[in-house]
């Protein structure tokens, strides 16, 4: 494990500790908030530099399972940190920083052989970018849904101490969830459309599971937004549909890559 990766992992862990103290201890918040932003920001920058070095090779774009996992973790963490500057998403960072650190650890230890894409046209690059952004935003939505579920459970059982004190009102949390779902489904739509246009055969054997599950996830998230508009779906209904759509999307992307690249050893 290189010193660069070790440094990024250490910064992520320290940032998570600072944010955890803010969320759970509520002590000296202004100082800890600055520490979180500085440490998290530095970790993201170093992580990003490492990604550039590993993704762009002389042979082509290295976007295998572990590189893709690290890239998505980087996107998610970056979006989460930026979102926390204007939205009440601080609790997410306690989860996101360790995920980013874990992705680097797995990449350093296990990701020695990676899939190479030798001919990446602008259209395919747009498809890859929109896919990664869609997955990142909908991952944030899934985390938000999980936090919302915990918050509602604690309110329902009158557990008014601990984590509940660090969260904004329930309506604010629900509003943020649907904002994330809206952005995510727009990006997922772009990913599916660009894939249909620029990929030679979107239903080829090695893409069919990813394609069908991505479309299924799009349908689930669309039904959630329709239910919200038509029948005012909220609370546990919104949580269940969000988590269900995310699981399907995760199986479509990581499930197919895991089976093809690590189990079947196909490129």
GUSE-855156 format. One record per residue (C-alpha): residue number from 0; residue in three letters; x, y, z. Coordinates in steps of 0.25 Angstrom, whole numbers. Layout:
<recs>
<rec><pos>NUM</pos><code>ALA</code><u>X</u><v>Y</v><w>Z</w></rec>
...
</recs>
This chain:
<recs>
<rec><pos>0</pos><code>UNK</code><u>0</u><v>0</v><w>0</w></rec>
<rec><pos>1</pos><code>UNK</code><u>6</u><v>13</v><w>-4</w></rec>
<rec><pos>2</pos><code>UNK</code><u>8</u><v>25</v><w>5</w></rec>
<rec><pos>3</pos><code>UNK</code><u>-2</u><v>33</v><w>-4</w></rec>
<rec><pos>4</pos><code>UNK</code><u>-13</u><v>23</v><w>-2</w></rec>
<rec><pos>5</pos><code>UNK</code><u>-9</u><v>21</v><w>13</w></rec>
<rec><pos>6</pos><code>UNK</code><u>-10</u><v>37</v><w>15</w></rec>
<rec><pos>7</pos><code>UNK</code><u>-23</u><v>38</v><w>8</w></rec>
<rec><pos>8</pos><code>UNK</code><u>-29</u><v>26</v><w>17</w></rec>
<rec><pos>9</pos><code>UNK</code><u>-23</u><v>33</v><w>30</w></rec>
<rec><pos>10</pos><code>UNK</code><u>-30</u><v>46</v><w>26</w></rec>
<rec><pos>11</pos><code>UNK</code><u>-43</u><v>39</v><w>23</w></rec>
<rec><pos>12</pos><code>UNK</code><u>-43</u><v>32</v><w>37</w></rec>
<rec><pos>13</pos><code>UNK</code><u>-39</u><v>45</v><w>44</w></rec>
<rec><pos>14</pos><code>UNK</code><u>-50</u><v>53</v><w>37</w></rec>
<rec><pos>15</pos><code>UNK</code><u>-60</u><v>42</v><w>41</w></rec>
<rec><pos>16</pos><code>UNK</code><u>-56</u><v>43</v><w>55</w></rec>
<rec><pos>17</pos><code>UNK</code><u>-57</u><v>58</v><w>55</w></rec>
<rec><pos>18</pos><code>UNK</code><u>-71</u><v>57</v><w>48</w></rec>
<rec><pos>19</pos><code>UNK</code><u>-75</u><v>46</v><w>58</w></rec>
<rec><pos>20</pos><code>UNK</code><u>-72</u><v>55</v><w>70</w></rec>
<rec><pos>21</pos><code>UNK</code><u>-80</u><v>66</v><w>64</w></rec>
<rec><pos>22</pos><code>UNK</code><u>-92</u><v>57</v><w>62</w></rec>
<rec><pos>23</pos><code>UNK</code><u>-92</u><v>49</v><w>74</w></rec>
<rec><pos>24</pos><code>UNK</code><u>-85</u><v>57</v><w>84</w></rec>
<rec><pos>25</pos><code>UNK</code><u>-89</u><v>71</v><w>80</w></rec>
<rec><pos>26</pos><code>UNK</code><u>-76</u><v>77</v><w>86</w></rec>
<rec><pos>27</pos><code>UNK</code><u>-68</u><v>89</v><w>80</w></rec>
<rec><pos>28</pos><code>UNK</code><u>-76</u><v>88</v><w>67</w></rec>
<rec><pos>29</pos><code>UNK</code><u>-70</u><v>100</v><w>60</w></rec>
<rec><pos>30</pos><code>UNK</code><u>-55</u><v>95</v><w>62</w></rec>
<rec><pos>31</pos><code>UNK</code><u>-59</u><v>80</v><w>58</w></rec>
<rec><pos>32</pos><code>UNK</code><u>-67</u><v>85</v><w>46</w></rec>
<rec><pos>33</pos><code>UNK</code><u>-55</u><v>92</v><w>41</w></rec>
<rec><pos>34</pos><code>UNK</code><u>-46</u><v>80</v><w>44</w></rec>
<rec><pos>35</pos><code>UNK</code><u>-56</u><v>71</v><w>36</w></rec>
<rec><pos>36</pos><code>UNK</code><u>-56</u><v>80</v><w>24</w></rec>
<rec><pos>37</pos><code>UNK</code><u>-41</u><v>81</v><w>24</w></rec>
<rec><pos>38</pos><code>UNK</code><u>-38</u><v>66</v><w>26</w></rec>
<rec><pos>39</pos><code>UNK</code><u>-49</u><v>61</v><w>17</w></rec>
<rec><pos>40</pos><code>UNK</code><u>-45</u><v>71</v><w>6</w></rec>
<rec><pos>41</pos><code>UNK</code><u>-30</u><v>67</v><w>7</w></rec>
<rec><pos>42</pos><code>UNK</code><u>-34</u><v>52</v><w>7</w></rec>
<rec><pos>43</pos><code>UNK</code><u>-43</u><v>54</v><w>-6</w></rec>
<rec><pos>44</pos><code>UNK</code><u>-32</u><v>62</v><w>-13</w></rec>
<rec><pos>45</pos><code>UNK</code><u>-22</u><v>51</v><w>-10</w></rec>
<rec><pos>46</pos><code>UNK</code><u>-32</u><v>40</v><w>-14</w></rec>
<rec><pos>47</pos><code>UNK</code><u>-35</u><v>47</v><w>-27</w></rec>
<rec><pos>48</pos><code>UNK</code><u>-20</u><v>49</v><w>-31</w></rec>
<rec><pos>49</pos><code>UNK</code><u>-19</u><v>34</v><w>-28</w></rec>
<rec><pos>50</pos><code>UNK</code><u>-31</u><v>31</v><w>-37</w></rec>
<rec><pos>51</pos><code>UNK</code><u>-25</u><v>39</v><w>-49</w></rec>
<rec><pos>52</pos><code>UNK</code><u>-12</u><v>31</v><w>-48</w></rec>
<rec><pos>53</pos><code>UNK</code><u>-19</u><v>18</v><w>-47</w></rec>
<rec><pos>54</pos><code>UNK</code><u>-31</u><v>20</v><w>-57</w></rec>
<rec><pos>55</pos><code>UNK</code><u>-23</u><v>26</v><w>-69</w></rec>
<rec><pos>56</pos><code>UNK</code><u>-12</u><v>17</v><w>-74</w></rec>
<rec><pos>57</pos><code>UNK</code><u>-5</u><v>16</v><w>-87</w></rec>
<rec><pos>58</pos><code>UNK</code><u>-12</u><v>4</v><w>-90</w></rec>
<rec><pos>59</pos><code>UNK</code><u>-26</u><v>10</v><w>-88</w></rec>
<rec><pos>60</pos><code>UNK</code><u>-36</u><v>13</v><w>-77</w></rec>
<rec><pos>61</pos><code>UNK</code><u>-35</u><v>4</v><w>-66</w></rec>
<rec><pos>62</pos><code>UNK</code><u>-49</u><v>3</v><w>-60</w></rec>
<rec><pos>63</pos><code>UNK</code><u>-50</u><v>-11</v><w>-54</w></rec>
<rec><pos>64</pos><code>UNK</code><u>-57</u><v>-15</v><w>-41</w></rec>
<rec><pos>65</pos><code>UNK</code><u>-48</u><v>-9</v><w>-31</w></rec>
<rec><pos>66</pos><code>UNK</code><u>-45</u><v>4</v><w>-39</w></rec>
<rec><pos>67</pos><code>UNK</code><u>-59</u><v>6</v><w>-42</w></rec>
<rec><pos>68</pos><code>UNK</code><u>-63</u><v>4</v><w>-27</w></rec>
<rec><pos>69</pos><code>UNK</code><u>-52</u><v>14</v><w>-23</w></rec>
<rec><pos>70</pos><code>UNK</code><u>-57</u><v>24</v><w>-33</w></rec>
<rec><pos>71</pos><code>UNK</code><u>-71</u><v>23</v><w>-29</w></rec>
<rec><pos>72</pos><code>UNK</code><u>-67</u><v>24</v><w>-14</w></rec>
<rec><pos>73</pos><code>UNK</code><u>-59</u><v>36</v><w>-18</w></rec>
<rec><pos>74</pos><code>UNK</code><u>-71</u><v>42</v><w>-25</w></rec>
<rec><pos>75</pos><code>UNK</code><u>-81</u><v>39</v><w>-14</w></rec>
<rec><pos>76</pos><code>UNK</code><u>-72</u><v>45</v><w>-3</w></rec>
<rec><pos>77</pos><code>UNK</code><u>-69</u><v>57</v><w>-11</w></rec>
<rec><pos>78</pos><code>UNK</code><u>-84</u><v>60</v><w>-14</w></rec>
<rec><pos>79</pos><code>UNK</code><u>-87</u><v>57</v><w>1</w></rec>
<rec><pos>80</pos><code>UNK</code><u>-77</u><v>67</v><w>6</w></rec>
<rec><pos>81</pos><code>UNK</code><u>-81</u><v>78</v><w>-4</w></rec>
<rec><pos>82</pos><code>UNK</code><u>-96</u><v>75</v><w>0</w></rec>
<rec><pos>83</pos><code>UNK</code><u>-93</u><v>77</v><w>15</w></rec>
<rec><pos>84</pos><code>UNK</code><u>-89</u><v>91</v><w>12</w></rec>
<rec><pos>85</pos><code>UNK</code><u>-103</u><v>95</v><w>9</w></rec>
<rec><pos>86</pos><code>UNK</code><u>-112</u><v>83</v><w>13</w></rec>
<rec><pos>87</pos><code>UNK</code><u>-114</u><v>76</v><w>26</w></rec>
<rec><pos>88</pos><code>UNK</code><u>-106</u><v>63</v><w>22</w></rec>
<rec><pos>89</pos><code>UNK</code><u>-95</u><v>63</v><w>32</w></rec>
<rec><pos>90</pos><code>UNK</code><u>-99</u><v>49</v><w>37</w></rec>
<rec><pos>91</pos><code>UNK</code><u>-96</u><v>44</v><w>24</w></rec>
<rec><pos>92</pos><code>UNK</code><u>-81</u><v>47</v><w>25</w></rec>
<rec><pos>93</pos><code>UNK</code><u>-79</u><v>38</v><w>37</w></rec>
<rec><pos>94</pos><code>UNK</code><u>-83</u><v>27</v><w>27</w></rec>
<rec><pos>95</pos><code>UNK</code><u>-77</u><v>32</v><w>14</w></rec>
<rec><pos>96</pos><code>UNK</code><u>-63</u><v>34</v><w>19</w></rec>
<rec><pos>97</pos><code>UNK</code><u>-61</u><v>20</v><w>24</w></rec>
<rec><pos>98</pos><code>UNK</code><u>-67</u><v>15</v><w>11</w></rec>
<rec><pos>99</pos><code>UNK</code><u>-57</u><v>23</v><w>3</w></rec>
<rec><pos>100</pos><code>UNK</code><u>-45</u><v>18</v><w>12</w></rec>
<rec><pos>101</pos><code>UNK</code><u>-50</u><v>4</v><w>10</w></rec>
<rec><pos>102</pos><code>UNK</code><u>-50</u><v>5</v><w>-5</w></rec>
<rec><pos>103</pos><code>UNK</code><u>-36</u><v>9</v><w>-5</w></rec>
<rec><pos>104</pos><code>UNK</code><u>-32</u><v>-2</v><w>4</w></rec>
<rec><pos>105</pos><code>UNK</code><u>-39</u><v>-12</v><w>-5</w></rec>
<rec><pos>106</pos><code>UNK</code><u>-33</u><v>-6</v><w>-17</w></rec>
<rec><pos>107</pos><code>UNK</code><u>-19</u><v>-6</v><w>-11</w></rec>
<rec><pos>108</pos><code>UNK</code><u>-19</u><v>-20</v><w>-6</w></rec>
<rec><pos>109</pos><code>UNK</code><u>-28</u><v>-27</v><w>-17</w></rec>
<rec><pos>110</pos><code>UNK</code><u>-29</u><v>-19</v><w>-29</w></rec>
<rec><pos>111</pos><code>UNK</code><u>-17</u><v>-24</v><w>-37</w></rec>
<rec><pos>112</pos><code>UNK</code><u>-23</u><v>-28</v><w>-50</w></rec>
<rec><pos>113</pos><code>UNK</code><u>-33</u><v>-18</v><w>-56</w></rec>
<rec><pos>114</pos><code>UNK</code><u>-42</u><v>-17</v><w>-68</w></rec>
<rec><pos>115</pos><code>UNK</code><u>-36</u><v>-8</v><w>-79</w></rec>
<rec><pos>116</pos><code>UNK</code><u>-45</u><v>0</v><w>-89</w></rec>
<rec><pos>117</pos><code>UNK</code><u>-36</u><v>3</v><w>-100</w></rec>
<rec><pos>118</pos><code>UNK</code><u>-46</u><v>11</v><w>-109</w></rec>
<rec><pos>119</pos><code>UNK</code><u>-54</u><v>21</v><w>-101</w></rec>
<rec><pos>120</pos><code>UNK</code><u>-61</u><v>31</v><w>-110</w></rec>
<rec><pos>121</pos><code>UNK</code><u>-68</u><v>44</v><w>-105</w></rec>
<rec><pos>122</pos><code>UNK</code><u>-81</u><v>37</v><w>-105</w></rec>
<rec><pos>123</pos><code>UNK</code><u>-77</u><v>25</v><w>-97</w></rec>
<rec><pos>124</pos><code>UNK</code><u>-69</u><v>34</v><w>-87</w></rec>
<rec><pos>125</pos><code>UNK</code><u>-83</u><v>42</v><w>-85</w></rec>
<rec><pos>126</pos><code>UNK</code><u>-90</u><v>29</v><w>-83</w></rec>
<rec><pos>127</pos><code>UNK</code><u>-79</u><v>25</v><w>-72</w></rec>
<rec><pos>128</pos><code>UNK</code><u>-80</u><v>38</v><w>-66</w></rec>
<rec><pos>129</pos><code>UNK</code><u>-95</u><v>39</v><w>-65</w></rec>
<rec><pos>130</pos><code>UNK</code><u>-95</u><v>25</v><w>-60</w></rec>
<rec><pos>131</pos><code>UNK</code><u>-85</u><v>28</v><w>-49</w></rec>
<rec><pos>132</pos><code>UNK</code><u>-92</u><v>41</v><w>-45</w></rec>
<rec><pos>133</pos><code>UNK</code><u>-106</u><v>34</v><w>-45</w></rec>
<rec><pos>134</pos><code>UNK</code><u>-101</u><v>23</v><w>-36</w></rec>
<rec><pos>135</pos><code>UNK</code><u>-94</u><v>32</v><w>-27</w></rec>
<rec><pos>136</pos><code>UNK</code><u>-106</u><v>41</v><w>-25</w></rec>
<rec><pos>137</pos><code>UNK</code><u>-116</u><v>29</v><w>-23</w></rec>
<rec><pos>138</pos><code>UNK</code><u>-106</u><v>24</v><w>-13</w></rec>
<rec><pos>139</pos><code>UNK</code><u>-107</u><v>37</v><w>-5</w></rec>
<rec><pos>140</pos><code>UNK</code><u>-122</u><v>35</v><w>-6</w></rec>
<rec><pos>141</pos><code>UNK</code><u>-122</u><v>21</v><w>0</w></rec>
<rec><pos>142</pos><code>UNK</code><u>-113</u><v>26</v><w>11</w></rec>
<rec><pos>143</pos><code>UNK</code><u>-123</u><v>37</v><w>14</w></rec>
<rec><pos>144</pos><code>UNK</code><u>-134</u><v>27</v><w>13</w></rec>
<rec><pos>145</pos><code>UNK</code><u>-128</u><v>19</v><w>24</w></rec>
<rec><pos>146</pos><code>UNK</code><u>-125</u><v>31</v><w>33</w></rec>
<rec><pos>147</pos><code>UNK</code><u>-139</u><v>35</v><w>31</w></rec>
<rec><pos>148</pos><code>UNK</code><u>-144</u><v>21</v><w>35</w></rec>
<rec><pos>149</pos><code>UNK</code><u>-136</u><v>22</v><w>48</w></rec>
<rec><pos>150</pos><code>UNK</code><u>-141</u><v>36</v><w>51</w></rec>
<rec><pos>151</pos><code>UNK</code><u>-155</u><v>32</v><w>49</w></rec>
<rec><pos>152</pos><code>UNK</code><u>-154</u><v>19</v><w>58</w></rec>
<rec><pos>153</pos><code>UNK</code><u>-147</u><v>27</v><w>69</w></rec>
<rec><pos>154</pos><code>UNK</code><u>-158</u><v>38</v><w>68</w></rec>
<rec><pos>155</pos><code>UNK</code><u>-169</u><v>27</v><w>68</w></rec>
<rec><pos>156</pos><code>UNK</code><u>-163</u><v>21</v><w>81</w></rec>
<rec><pos>157</pos><code>UNK</code><u>-160</u><v>34</v><w>87</w></rec>
<rec><pos>158</pos><code>UNK</code><u>-145</u><v>32</v><w>87</w></rec>
<rec><pos>159</pos><code>UNK</code><u>-142</u><v>47</v><w>87</w></rec>
<rec><pos>160</pos><code>UNK</code><u>-127</u><v>46</v><w>91</w></rec>
<rec><pos>161</pos><code>UNK</code><u>-115</u><v>42</v><w>84</w></rec>
<rec><pos>162</pos><code>UNK</code><u>-115</u><v>42</v><w>69</w></rec>
<rec><pos>163</pos><code>UNK</code><u>-129</u><v>48</v><w>68</w></rec>
<rec><pos>164</pos><code>UNK</code><u>-123</u><v>61</v><w>73</w></rec>
<rec><pos>165</pos><code>UNK</code><u>-114</u><v>63</v><w>62</w></rec>
<rec><pos>166</pos><code>UNK</code><u>-124</u><v>62</v><w>51</w></rec>
<rec><pos>167</pos><code>UNK</code><u>-133</u><v>73</v><w>45</w></rec>
<rec><pos>168</pos><code>UNK</code><u>-148</u><v>72</v><w>45</w></rec>
<rec><pos>169</pos><code>UNK</code><u>-154</u><v>59</v><w>38</w></rec>
<rec><pos>170</pos><code>UNK</code><u>-161</u><v>68</v><w>27</w></rec>
<rec><pos>171</pos><code>UNK</code><u>-147</u><v>74</v><w>24</w></rec>
<rec><pos>172</pos><code>UNK</code><u>-141</u><v>60</v><w>23</w></rec>
<rec><pos>173</pos><code>UNK</code><u>-152</u><v>55</v><w>14</w></rec>
<rec><pos>174</pos><code>UNK</code><u>-151</u><v>67</v><w>5</w></rec>
<rec><pos>175</pos><code>UNK</code><u>-136</u><v>64</v><w>4</w></rec>
<rec><pos>176</pos><code>UNK</code><u>-139</u><v>50</v><w>0</w></rec>
<rec><pos>177</pos><code>UNK</code><u>-148</u><v>53</v><w>-11</w></rec>
<rec><pos>178</pos><code>UNK</code><u>-138</u><v>64</v><w>-16</w></rec>
<rec><pos>179</pos><code>UNK</code><u>-127</u><v>53</v><w>-17</w></rec>
<rec><pos>180</pos><code>UNK</code><u>-137</u><v>43</v><w>-24</w></rec>
<rec><pos>181</pos><code>UNK</code><u>-141</u><v>54</v><w>-34</w></rec>
<rec><pos>182</pos><code>UNK</code><u>-126</u><v>57</v><w>-38</w></rec>
<rec><pos>183</pos><code>UNK</code><u>-122</u><v>42</v><w>-38</w></rec>
<rec><pos>184</pos><code>UNK</code><u>-134</u><v>38</v><w>-47</w></rec>
<rec><pos>185</pos><code>UNK</code><u>-130</u><v>49</v><w>-57</w></rec>
<rec><pos>186</pos><code>UNK</code><u>-116</u><v>45</v><w>-57</w></rec>
<rec><pos>187</pos><code>UNK</code><u>-120</u><v>30</v><w>-58</w></rec>
<rec><pos>188</pos><code>UNK</code><u>-129</u><v>34</v><w>-70</w></rec>
<rec><pos>189</pos><code>UNK</code><u>-117</u><v>40</v><w>-77</w></rec>
<rec><pos>190</pos><code>UNK</code><u>-109</u><v>28</v><w>-74</w></rec>
<rec><pos>191</pos><code>UNK</code><u>-119</u><v>18</v><w>-80</w></rec>
<rec><pos>192</pos><code>UNK</code><u>-121</u><v>27</v><w>-92</w></rec>
<rec><pos>193</pos><code>UNK</code><u>-106</u><v>30</v><w>-95</w></rec>
<rec><pos>194</pos><code>UNK</code><u>-104</u><v>15</v><w>-94</w></rec>
<rec><pos>195</pos><code>UNK</code><u>-115</u><v>12</v><w>-104</w></rec>
<rec><pos>196</pos><code>UNK</code><u>-109</u><v>22</v><w>-114</w></rec>
<rec><pos>197</pos><code>UNK</code><u>-94</u><v>20</v><w>-112</w></rec>
<rec><pos>198</pos><code>UNK</code><u>-92</u><v>5</v><w>-108</w></rec>
<rec><pos>199</pos><code>UNK</code><u>-91</u><v>-4</v><w>-120</w></rec>
<rec><pos>200</pos><code>UNK</code><u>-101</u><v>-14</v><w>-114</w></rec>
<rec><pos>201</pos><code>UNK</code><u>-107</u><v>-11</v><w>-100</w></rec>
<rec><pos>202</pos><code>UNK</code><u>-113</u><v>-24</v><w>-99</w></rec>
<rec><pos>203</pos><code>UNK</code><u>-101</u><v>-32</v><w>-102</w></rec>
<rec><pos>204</pos><code>UNK</code><u>-98</u><v>-44</v><w>-93</w></rec>
<rec><pos>205</pos><code>UNK</code><u>-89</u><v>-37</v><w>-83</w></rec>
<rec><pos>206</pos><code>UNK</code><u>-98</u><v>-25</v><w>-82</w></rec>
<rec><pos>207</pos><code>UNK</code><u>-112</u><v>-30</v><w>-82</w></rec>
<rec><pos>208</pos><code>UNK</code><u>-113</u><v>-32</v><w>-67</w></rec>
<rec><pos>209</pos><code>UNK</code><u>-107</u><v>-18</v><w>-64</w></rec>
<rec><pos>210</pos><code>UNK</code><u>-117</u><v>-12</v><w>-75</w></rec>
<rec><pos>211</pos><code>UNK</code><u>-129</u><v>-19</v><w>-70</w></rec>
<rec><pos>212</pos><code>UNK</code><u>-127</u><v>-17</v><w>-55</w></rec>
<rec><pos>213</pos><code>UNK</code><u>-124</u><v>-2</v><w>-58</w></rec>
<rec><pos>214</pos><code>UNK</code><u>-137</u><v>-1</v><w>-65</w></rec>
<rec><pos>215</pos><code>UNK</code><u>-144</u><v>-8</v><w>-54</w></rec>
<rec><pos>216</pos><code>UNK</code><u>-138</u><v>2</v><w>-44</w></rec>
<rec><pos>217</pos><code>UNK</code><u>-142</u><v>14</v><w>-53</w></rec>
<rec><pos>218</pos><code>UNK</code><u>-156</u><v>8</v><w>-52</w></rec>
<rec><pos>219</pos><code>UNK</code><u>-156</u><v>7</v><w>-37</w></rec>
<rec><pos>220</pos><code>UNK</code><u>-151</u><v>21</v><w>-35</w></rec>
<rec><pos>221</pos><code>UNK</code><u>-161</u><v>26</v><w>-45</w></rec>
<rec><pos>222</pos><code>UNK</code><u>-172</u><v>19</v><w>-38</w></rec>
<rec><pos>223</pos><code>UNK</code><u>-168</u><v>25</v><w>-25</w></rec>
<rec><pos>224</pos><code>UNK</code><u>-168</u><v>39</v><w>-31</w></rec>
<rec><pos>225</pos><code>UNK</code><u>-181</u><v>37</v><w>-37</w></rec>
<rec><pos>226</pos><code>UNK</code><u>-187</u><v>32</v><w>-24</w></rec>
<rec><pos>227</pos><code>UNK</code><u>-181</u><v>44</v><w>-17</w></rec>
<rec><pos>228</pos><code>UNK</code><u>-188</u><v>53</v><w>-27</w></rec>
<rec><pos>229</pos><code>UNK</code><u>-201</u><v>46</v><w>-28</w></rec>
<rec><pos>230</pos><code>UNK</code><u>-204</u><v>40</v><w>-14</w></rec>
<rec><pos>231</pos><code>UNK</code><u>-194</u><v>47</v><w>-5</w></rec>
<rec><pos>232</pos><code>UNK</code><u>-185</u><v>36</v><w>-2</w></rec>
<rec><pos>233</pos><code>UNK</code><u>-175</u><v>39</v><w>9</w></rec>
<rec><pos>234</pos><code>UNK</code><u>-169</u><v>33</v><w>22</w></rec>
<rec><pos>235</pos><code>UNK</code><u>-167</u><v>17</v><w>21</w></rec>
<rec><pos>236</pos><code>UNK</code><u>-173</u><v>16</v><w>8</w></rec>
<rec><pos>237</pos><code>UNK</code><u>-163</u><v>25</v><w>2</w></rec>
<rec><pos>238</pos><code>UNK</code><u>-152</u><v>18</v><w>10</w></rec>
<rec><pos>239</pos><code>UNK</code><u>-156</u><v>4</v><w>5</w></rec>
<rec><pos>240</pos><code>UNK</code><u>-157</u><v>8</v><w>-10</w></rec>
<rec><pos>241</pos><code>UNK</code><u>-144</u><v>16</v><w>-9</w></rec>
<rec><pos>242</pos><code>UNK</code><u>-136</u><v>5</v><w>-3</w></rec>
<rec><pos>243</pos><code>UNK</code><u>-143</u><v>-5</v><w>-13</w></rec>
<rec><pos>244</pos><code>UNK</code><u>-139</u><v>3</v><w>-25</w></rec>
<rec><pos>245</pos><code>UNK</code><u>-124</u><v>4</v><w>-20</w></rec>
<rec><pos>246</pos><code>UNK</code><u>-123</u><v>-11</v><w>-17</w></rec>
<rec><pos>247</pos><code>UNK</code><u>-127</u><v>-14</v><w>-31</w></rec>
<rec><pos>248</pos><code>UNK</code><u>-118</u><v>-3</v><w>-37</w></rec>
<rec><pos>249</pos><code>UNK</code><u>-106</u><v>-8</v><w>-28</w></rec>
<rec><pos>250</pos><code>UNK</code><u>-109</u><v>-22</v><w>-33</w></rec>
<rec><pos>251</pos><code>UNK</code><u>-109</u><v>-17</v><w>-48</w></rec>
<rec><pos>252</pos><code>UNK</code><u>-96</u><v>-10</v><w>-47</w></rec>
<rec><pos>253</pos><code>UNK</code><u>-87</u><v>-17</v><w>-36</w></rec>
<rec><pos>254</pos><code>UNK</code><u>-94</u><v>-30</v><w>-37</w></rec>
<rec><pos>255</pos><code>UNK</code><u>-91</u><v>-32</v><w>-52</w></rec>
<rec><pos>256</pos><code>UNK</code><u>-77</u><v>-27</v><w>-50</w></rec>
<rec><pos>257</pos><code>UNK</code><u>-74</u><v>-36</v><w>-38</w></rec>
<rec><pos>258</pos><code>UNK</code><u>-79</u><v>-48</v><w>-46</w></rec>
<rec><pos>259</pos><code>UNK</code><u>-72</u><v>-45</v><w>-59</w></rec>
<rec><pos>260</pos><code>UNK</code><u>-59</u><v>-40</v><w>-54</w></rec>
<rec><pos>261</pos><code>UNK</code><u>-56</u><v>-47</v><w>-41</w></rec>
<rec><pos>262</pos><code>UNK</code><u>-64</u><v>-60</v><w>-42</w></rec>
<rec><pos>263</pos><code>UNK</code><u>-64</u><v>-63</v><w>-57</w></rec>
<rec><pos>264</pos><code>UNK</code><u>-51</u><v>-56</v><w>-60</w></rec>
<rec><pos>265</pos><code>UNK</code><u>-57</u><v>-50</v><w>-73</w></rec>
<rec><pos>266</pos><code>UNK</code><u>-53</u><v>-36</v><w>-78</w></rec>
</recs>
